[in-house]
C-alpha cells in the first residue's frame, strides 16, 4: 500500500480569497545555494498575513536558512522578498528598522543584568532618549514577566527566562515583523506554555513567524502554516483544513515491537510511537486496510508525518 500526497482541495482557497492587502510578507521563488553547492532553499514561495504563522519542518529542512534570509543576515541566491512596500533583498536596512528577531542561538553578555542589557540593545536600535529607553525597558520587562528579576545577571536565567528575554529584545521599537526560530526547544512544559502564551498575545496585530519542528507549537498557536522539507514548501494552509483533509484516512494498530518490520513491508507507515512496551502504528489509507487496523482521530501530527513520508519517498524514487 503506497502513501500518496495529501489531497486538500480546500487548501488553496483561503489563499485565493485573501486580498493583496491582507498579505504582509511575500516570498517569491526564493532559493539559496551555499558555496559548497548545498541547496538549502529551493524556490520557496509564501504569502504570509498578519498574525501567527507556523513554519514546520524537521531539523536540517532549511528553516533557519529561510529565517536568516528573511531577517537579512543572509542574502538569497535568487528570488524576491517583500514586506509591505519594502524590497527586503534590495533594502535590508529598511526591514531591520521594523524587525524583531530571536534566532535559534541567541547570545547575550552573561554577567549583565536583564535591565542593563535591554537598555543597551535599545540604544543600538535607535532609542536615543534615556527617558524613552527607561519606559521601553520597564514596559517590556513587565510584558515578558521578568520585572522581578530585572537586576539579575542573564547567566542565572533559566532556559525559559532567557527565551522570554529574547522576545523582549525582539520587541524593542514596536516591530511589524517578528521571527522566532525554534523558540521552545529544550523548555520544560510550564515554561513552554508561558512562552507560547506570550507569543499569542504579541501575534494579534503583527506578523509573527514561528519556525519549529514541534508540531504542538504550531497547532496551539497558528491559524496558517507551511511544511518545509529539504528546502522546499511541501504543504501550506490552515491547520484545521489540512487535518480535515485526512479525515477517514488515518488508521491505527498496536503491535509488538518485534512485529514492526513485517508491517513496514506491507504498509506505508507514517508514524510509530511506543506505549507500555508496544508500538502504536499510524498508516494513511483511503480504504480500511483490514488486518486489525481501526480508524484514528487525525491530528496535525498525522498531516506532518504524512508530508514527511511522501517527501522522503519521492526523494528516494
Order of alpha helices (4+ residues) and beta strands (2+ residues): alpha-beta-beta-beta-alpha-beta-beta-alpha-beta-alpha-alpha-alpha-beta-alpha-beta-alpha-beta-beta-alpha-beta-alpha-beta-beta-beta-alpha
